[in-house]
Amino acid sequence: MQLNNRLLSIVSYLAVLVGVVLGASGIVRGGSLFIAAGNSAFSAQIGTPGSAEDVITVGALDKNTAIAVYSSQGPTEEGRVKPNIAFVGSSVMAPDFNTGDGYTSKSGTSMATPGAAGLAALMYQANPDL
């Protein structure tokens, strides 16, 4: 299980890099902005910038693919349905701060957002007509 989490983290990170490079080089026009929903665990608690109309707001899933208990839920104060999508954000393996080679398990919508953006970049690469 830990190896799969590391592989998912690495693949997501690389996919986000590909998306950033494509966007910076002008290959992707009118890109999408993925924003973490937040970790307030309450309904109607998605604030700015995740409440913005033109962003893709990402919630977090737990390992059973259910909405994580901490993931903020909509609607926004303006009544918009958010988050738009959800991605695995619980117990994601990430580089450990200042160790140089260690990993640690992290949870949150900030851990889900890179995976969702990376998957979108891979989907767009496979089918630019999306």
N, CA, C and O of each residue as an XYZ file, in Angstrom:
520
protein
N       0.820     -1.190      0.000
C       0.000      0.000      0.000
C       0.864      1.253      0.000
O       0.559      2.207     -0.716
N       1.927      1.271      0.782
C       2.788      2.433      0.852
C       3.480      2.693     -0.494
O       3.642      3.849     -0.884
N       3.880      1.658     -1.191
C       4.507      1.822     -2.493
C       3.522      2.429     -3.480
O       3.895      3.302     -4.264
N       2.264      1.980     -3.456
C       1.257      2.543     -4.343
C       1.041      4.025     -4.066
O       0.881      4.806     -5.005
N       1.031      4.432     -2.789
C       0.881      5.839     -2.446
C       2.051      6.660     -2.960
O       1.858      7.762     -3.475
N       3.268      6.132     -2.825
C       4.442      6.844     -3.323
C       4.385      6.976     -4.838
O       4.694      8.034     -5.387
N       3.989      5.905     -5.509
C       3.889      5.939     -6.966
C       2.844      6.960     -7.391
O       3.082      7.730     -8.321
N       1.685      6.981     -6.721
C       0.654      7.959     -7.029
C       1.181      9.372     -6.820
O       0.925     10.252     -7.641
N       1.912      9.602     -5.738
C       2.465     10.924     -5.468
C       3.451     11.344     -6.549
O       3.425     12.488     -7.002
N       4.307     10.441     -6.959
C       5.314     10.755     -7.979
C       4.651     11.020     -9.320
O       4.985     11.996     -9.992
N       3.715     10.164     -9.719
C       3.022     10.338    -10.999
C       2.240     11.650    -10.997
O       2.266     12.380    -11.987
N       1.550     11.958     -9.909
C       0.789     13.196     -9.822
C       1.709     14.406     -9.923
O       1.404     15.365    -10.633
N       2.827     14.363     -9.218
C       3.787     15.465     -9.250
C       4.318     15.681    -10.669
O       4.390     16.814    -11.144
N       4.684     14.602    -11.331
C       5.198     14.719    -12.698
C       4.131     15.239    -13.651
O       4.423     16.046    -14.533
N       2.905     14.784    -13.480
C       1.820     15.251    -14.345
C       1.555     16.732    -14.147
O       1.287     17.453    -15.108
N       1.628     17.191    -12.898
C       1.459     18.626    -12.641
C       2.589     19.404    -13.305
O       2.348     20.458    -13.894
N       3.816     18.902    -13.219
C       4.925     19.572    -13.888
C       4.689     19.664    -15.390
O       4.943     20.704    -15.997
N       4.205     18.579    -15.991
C       3.898     18.599    -17.425
C       2.849     19.664    -17.711
O       2.972     20.417    -18.677
N       1.813     19.729    -16.870
C       0.771     20.732    -17.052
C       1.299     22.146    -16.920
O       0.908     23.027    -17.686
N       2.184     22.376    -15.960
C       2.772     23.703    -15.778
C       3.634     24.076    -16.978
O       3.571     25.206    -17.462
N       4.432     23.136    -17.455
C       5.288     23.405    -18.616
C       4.431     23.697    -19.842
O       4.713     24.639    -20.582
N       3.383     22.896    -20.066
C       2.510     23.133    -21.216
C       1.834     24.496    -21.122
O       1.737     25.216    -22.115
N       1.367     24.849    -19.922
C       0.719     26.137    -19.748
C       1.680     27.298    -19.917
O       1.342     28.294    -20.555
N       2.873     27.182    -19.355
C       3.864     28.258    -19.436
C       4.368     28.452    -20.864
O       4.733     29.560    -21.256
N       4.384     27.377    -21.630
C       4.892     27.485    -22.997
C       3.826     27.947    -23.974
O       4.114     28.145    -25.155
N       2.601     28.122    -23.503
C       1.539     28.587    -24.381
C       0.882     27.473    -25.173
O       0.018     27.739    -26.009
N       1.272     26.235    -24.928
C       0.659     25.125    -25.657
C      -0.788     24.966    -25.223
O      -1.660     24.708    -26.052
N      -1.053     25.119    -23.922
C      -2.409     25.039    -23.413
C      -2.929     26.461    -23.288
O      -2.336     27.286    -22.593
N      -4.031     26.745    -23.955
C      -4.620     28.076    -23.890
C      -5.874     28.024    -23.032
O      -6.667     27.088    -23.133
N      -6.045     29.019    -22.199
C      -7.220     29.059    -21.348
C      -7.247     27.929    -20.339
O      -8.286     27.297    -20.149
N      -6.125     27.663    -19.689
C      -6.010     26.555    -18.739
C      -6.984     26.669    -17.581
O      -7.695     27.664    -17.441
N      -7.003     25.654    -16.770
C      -7.886     25.588    -15.614
C      -7.089     25.781    -14.337
O      -5.927     25.384    -14.254
N      -7.711     26.386    -13.355
C      -7.081     26.611    -12.069
C      -7.736     25.693    -11.046
O      -8.938     25.785    -10.798
N      -6.937     24.805    -10.455
C      -7.412     23.865     -9.446
C      -7.104     24.433     -8.069
O      -5.962     24.790     -7.781
N      -8.134     24.518     -7.210
C      -8.005     25.120     -5.885
C      -8.489     24.123     -4.823
O      -9.530     23.488     -4.994
N      -7.736     23.989     -3.736
C      -8.149     23.126     -2.630
C      -9.391     23.697     -1.949
O      -9.496     24.906     -1.746
N     -10.332     22.816     -1.599
C     -11.597     23.239     -0.983
C     -11.417     23.729      0.445
O     -12.206     24.543      0.923
N     -10.396     23.248      1.127
C     -10.196     23.589      2.528
C     -10.561     22.415      3.411
O     -11.134     21.431      2.943
N     -10.234     22.517      4.679
C     -10.393     21.398      5.608
C     -11.244     21.766      6.818
O     -10.917     21.390      7.943
N     -12.335     22.501      6.595
C     -13.157     22.930      7.725
C     -14.167     21.883      8.177
O     -14.676     21.969      9.294
N     -14.469     20.896      7.335
C     -15.362     19.778      7.664
C     -16.823     20.177      7.844
O     -17.600     19.397      8.395
N     -17.213     21.346      7.404
C     -18.599     21.783      7.556
C     -19.195     22.163      6.212
O     -18.475     22.519      5.279
N     -20.519     22.083      6.121
C     -21.215     22.534      4.915
C     -21.166     24.052      4.828
O     -21.069     24.748      5.839
N     -21.235     24.547      3.604
C     -21.234     25.988      3.307
C     -20.000     26.675      3.871
O     -20.075     27.822      4.311
N     -18.860     25.982      3.862
C     -17.637     26.539      4.414
C     -16.523     26.652      3.378
O     -15.350     26.687      3.750
N     -16.852     26.708      2.106
C     -15.823     26.890      1.088
C     -15.740     28.378      0.781
O     -16.637     28.953      0.166
N     -14.655     28.983      1.219
C     -14.456     30.411      1.012
C     -13.508     30.662     -0.146
O     -13.174     29.748     -0.900
N     -13.078     31.908     -0.280
C     -12.163     32.261     -1.357
C     -10.808     31.623     -1.101
O     -10.415     31.494      0.058
N     -10.090     31.224     -2.118
C     -10.402     31.343     -3.538
C     -11.236     30.192     -4.088
O     -11.650     30.236     -5.247
N     -11.495     29.152     -3.273
C     -12.214     27.985     -3.767
C     -13.653     28.246     -4.149
O     -14.240     27.467     -4.900
N     -14.240     29.329     -3.649
C     -15.633     29.639     -3.965
C     -15.787     30.361     -5.297
O     -16.906     30.582     -5.761
N     -14.678     30.725     -5.907
C     -14.738     31.461     -7.173
C     -15.467     30.643     -8.238
O     -15.383     29.415     -8.264
N     -16.171     31.337     -9.101
C     -17.011     30.690    -10.106
C     -16.205     29.918    -11.143
O     -16.610     28.831    -11.554
N     -15.079     30.459    -11.568
C     -14.343     29.898    -12.702
C     -13.157     29.022    -12.322
O     -12.267     28.811    -13.146
N     -13.121     28.511    -11.110
C     -12.047     27.608    -10.707
C     -12.618     26.217    -10.468
O     -13.813     26.062    -10.219
N     -11.761     25.214    -10.544
C     -12.143     23.850    -10.213
C     -11.724     23.616     -8.773
O     -10.533     23.551     -8.467
N     -12.708     23.490     -7.890
C     -12.446     23.320     -6.471
C     -12.402     21.830     -6.156
O     -13.296     21.074     -6.538
N     -11.339     21.418     -5.446
C     -11.075     19.994     -5.215
C     -11.288     19.640     -3.744
O     -10.677     20.226     -2.850
N     -12.165     18.674     -3.519
C     -12.369     18.105     -2.198
C     -11.484     16.883     -2.035
O     -10.831     16.454     -2.986
N     -11.460     16.325     -0.844
C     -10.605     15.162     -0.562
C     -11.439     13.914     -0.308
O     -12.493     13.961      0.326
N     -10.935     12.797     -0.823
C     -11.512     11.481     -0.557
C     -10.628     10.738      0.421
O      -9.416     10.948      0.459
N     -11.242      9.859      1.219
C     -10.433      8.994      2.067
C     -10.056      7.737      1.279
O     -10.367      7.634      0.092
N      -9.400      6.797      1.922
C      -8.919      5.592      1.230
C     -10.053      4.674      0.780
O      -9.836      3.774     -0.031
N     -11.274      4.897      1.305
C     -12.434      4.106      0.894
C     -13.245      4.825     -0.180
O     -14.367      4.418     -0.482
N     -12.699      5.872     -0.750
C     -13.302      6.730     -1.775
C     -14.562      7.448     -1.292
O     -15.404      7.835     -2.103
N     -14.694      7.625      0.005
C     -15.765      8.450      0.560
C     -15.200      9.852      0.792
O     -13.988     10.024      0.919
N     -16.083     10.851      0.847
C     -15.615     12.204      1.151
C     -14.947     12.178      2.525
O     -15.534     11.711      3.501
N     -13.730     12.678      2.590
C     -12.986     12.690      3.855
C     -13.709     13.558      4.879
O     -14.285     14.587      4.527
N     -13.682     13.149      6.131
C     -14.430     13.849      7.180
C     -13.990     15.304      7.326
O     -14.789     16.139      7.750
N     -12.766     15.625      6.994
C     -12.249     16.982      7.162
C     -12.502     17.872      5.946
O     -12.375     19.092      6.047
N     -12.857     17.291      4.802
C     -12.976     18.039      3.552
C     -14.132     19.036      3.611
O     -15.259     18.666      3.940
N     -13.850     20.299      3.293
C     -14.901     21.319      3.286
C     -15.950     20.975      2.245
O     -15.654     20.373      1.213
N     -17.174     21.367      2.535
C     -18.295     21.070      1.656
C     -19.035     22.352      1.307
O     -18.994     23.326      2.059
N     -19.704     22.346      0.175
C     -20.492     23.484     -0.266
C     -21.921     23.364      0.222
O     -22.229     22.489      1.032
N     -22.784     24.217     -0.251
C     -22.510     25.216     -1.273
C     -21.723     26.397     -0.696
O     -21.520     26.503      0.514
N     -21.292     27.272     -1.593
C     -20.591     28.474     -1.159
C     -21.606     29.476     -0.616
O     -22.812     29.237     -0.692
N     -21.135     30.587     -0.075
C     -22.036     31.640      0.405
C     -22.925     32.166     -0.717
O     -24.037     32.638     -0.478
N     -22.412     32.076     -1.957
C     -23.171     32.550     -3.112
C     -24.110     31.484     -3.655
O     -24.839     31.736     -4.615
N     -24.105     30.289     -3.052
C     -24.985     29.221     -3.477
C     -24.429     28.312     -4.555
O     -25.150     27.453     -5.061
N     -23.151     28.479     -4.924
C     -22.552     27.610     -5.943
C     -22.246     26.235     -5.357
O     -21.847     26.107     -4.200
N     -22.442     25.215     -6.182
C     -22.134     23.849     -5.772
C     -20.622     23.664     -5.824
O     -20.019     23.784     -6.890
N     -20.019     23.378     -4.705
C     -18.583     23.144     -4.595
C     -18.364     22.075     -3.546
O     -19.217     21.983     -2.663
N     -17.357     21.280     -3.535
C     -16.302     21.248     -4.552
C     -16.809     20.643     -5.860
O     -17.801     19.914     -5.886
N     -16.100     20.965     -6.944
C     -16.475     20.449     -8.256
C     -16.095     18.987     -8.421
O     -16.825     18.218     -9.047
N     -14.959     18.604     -7.862
C     -14.458     17.234     -7.955
C     -13.783     16.871     -6.638
O     -13.535     17.730     -5.793
N     -13.495     15.595     -6.482
C     -12.747     15.138     -5.304
C     -11.713     14.116     -5.762
O     -11.908     13.416     -6.756
N     -10.618     14.046     -5.026
C      -9.513     13.147     -5.344
C      -8.939     12.638     -4.028
O      -9.144     13.258     -2.984
N      -8.231     11.534     -4.064
C      -7.649     10.974     -2.836
C      -6.761     12.024     -2.161
O      -5.826     12.553     -2.763
N      -7.078     12.306     -0.906
C      -6.303     13.286     -0.155
C      -5.918     12.806      1.232
O      -5.305     13.551      1.996
N      -6.266     11.580      1.567
C      -5.964     11.037      2.897
C      -4.775     10.094      2.843
O      -4.700      9.214      1.985
N      -3.863     10.286      3.754
C      -2.665      9.437      3.872
C      -1.867      9.370      2.574
O      -1.443      8.293      2.154
N      -1.665     10.514      1.947
C      -0.868     10.603      0.722
C       0.602     10.731      1.122
O       0.956     11.564      1.955
N       1.441      9.907      0.527
C       2.868      9.968      0.834
C       3.482     11.187      0.132
O       3.291     11.399     -1.065
N       4.212     11.965      0.901
C       4.821     13.181      0.393
C       6.243     13.281      0.938
O       6.555     12.685      1.968
N       7.106     14.033      0.251
C       8.462     14.215      0.771
C       8.428     14.829      2.167
O       7.670     15.763      2.428
N       9.247     14.299      3.047
C       9.331     14.791      4.416
C      10.218     16.029      4.451
O      11.305     16.039      3.875
N       9.761     17.044      5.111
C      10.456     18.325      5.187
C      11.874     18.176      5.734
O      12.073     17.638      6.823
N      12.839     18.647      4.983
C      14.255     18.741      5.381
C      14.952     17.421      5.684
O      15.962     17.422      6.387
N      14.452     16.299      5.182
C      15.161     15.048      5.421
C      16.021     14.660      4.225
O      16.995     13.921      4.373
N      15.666     15.155      3.040
C      16.434     14.838      1.842
C      16.018     13.565      1.156
O      16.110     13.465     -0.067
N      15.560     12.584      1.914
C      15.156     11.329      1.264
C      13.982     10.646      1.958
O      13.618      9.533      1.577
N      13.390     11.266      2.948
C      12.302     10.637      3.683
C      10.933     11.013      3.149
O      10.781     12.006      2.438
N       9.941     10.211      3.499
C       8.559     10.454      3.131
C       7.715     10.457      4.389
O       8.071      9.842      5.395
N       6.589     11.158      4.322
C       5.654     11.197      5.428
C       4.235     11.160      4.869
O       4.000     11.555      3.727
N       3.310     10.694      5.664
C       1.909     10.617      5.260
C       1.214     11.927      5.619
O       1.280     12.375      6.764
N       0.555     12.532      4.651
C      -0.158     13.798      4.859
C      -1.588     13.645      4.378
O      -1.868     12.838      3.491
N      -2.490     14.417      4.961
C      -3.893     14.400      4.552
C      -4.405     15.824      4.438
O      -3.989     16.704      5.192
N      -5.311     16.048      3.489
C      -5.940     17.351      3.311
C      -6.309     17.596      1.869
O      -5.875     16.880      0.966
N      -7.118     18.618      1.665
C      -7.492     18.953      0.292
C      -6.285     19.475     -0.493
O      -6.266     19.415     -1.722
N      -5.292     19.981      0.216
C      -4.060     20.404     -0.457
C      -3.249     19.216     -0.965
O      -2.404     19.371     -1.847
N      -3.498     18.048     -0.420
C      -2.849     16.837     -0.929
C      -3.656     16.250     -2.087
O      -3.095     15.563     -2.940
N      -4.953     16.508     -2.128
C      -5.813     16.004     -3.200
C      -5.677     16.834     -4.474
O      -5.760     16.291     -5.576
N      -5.471     18.131     -4.337
C      -5.486     19.038     -5.489
C      -4.391     18.737     -6.509
O      -4.699     18.739     -7.701
N      -3.140     18.479     -6.135
C      -2.126     18.158     -7.150
C      -2.459     16.882     -7.934
O      -2.199     16.808     -9.135
N      -3.026     15.892     -7.265
C      -3.393     14.662     -7.964
C      -4.486     14.909     -8.989
O      -4.433     14.388    -10.102
N      -5.481     15.709     -8.608
C      -6.573     16.030     -9.529
C      -6.057     16.837    -10.720
O      -6.437     16.576    -11.861
N      -5.194     17.814    -10.455
C      -4.630     18.617    -11.541
C      -3.741     17.771    -12.443
O      -3.750     17.931    -13.663
N      -2.976     16.874    -11.839
C      -2.118     15.986    -12.623
C      -2.918     15.060    -13.510
O      -2.569     14.853    -14.672
N      -3.993     14.498    -12.971
C      -4.854     13.625    -13.767
C      -5.479     14.403    -14.921
O      -5.563     13.898    -16.040
N      -5.915     15.628    -14.650
C      -6.479     16.465    -15.721
C      -5.443     16.736    -16.807
O      -5.769     16.719    -17.994
N      -4.206     16.985    -16.411
C      -3.136     17.223    -17.395
C      -2.910     15.981    -18.261
O      -2.730     16.094    -19.473
N      -2.920     14.805    -17.642
C      -2.757     13.564    -18.391
C      -3.930     13.324    -19.339
O      -3.739     12.875    -20.469
N      -5.147     13.627    -18.874
C      -6.335     13.467    -19.721
C      -6.266     14.419    -20.911
O      -6.565     14.033    -22.041
N      -5.872     15.662    -20.654
C      -5.766     16.640    -21.727
C      -4.679     16.247    -22.726
O      -4.844     16.426    -23.932
N      -3.584     15.717    -22.224
C      -2.512     15.273    -23.096
C      -3.002     14.133    -23.993
O      -2.665     14.092    -25.176
N      -3.786     13.216    -23.445
C      -4.287     12.080    -24.207
C      -5.376     12.502    -25.190
O      -5.524     11.895    -26.251
N      -6.149     13.554    -24.836
C      -7.245     13.991    -25.702
C      -7.389     15.506    -25.594
O      -8.161     15.990    -24.767
N      -6.659     16.262    -26.415
C      -6.694     17.727    -26.337
C      -8.066     18.327    -26.670
O      -8.273     19.521    -26.456
N      -8.996     17.536    -27.183
C     -10.325     18.046    -27.501
C     -11.259     18.071    -26.296
O     -12.415     18.477    -26.418
N     -10.764     17.634    -25.121
C     -11.627     17.630    -23.931
C     -12.092     19.026    -23.579
O     -12.825     19.206    -22.606
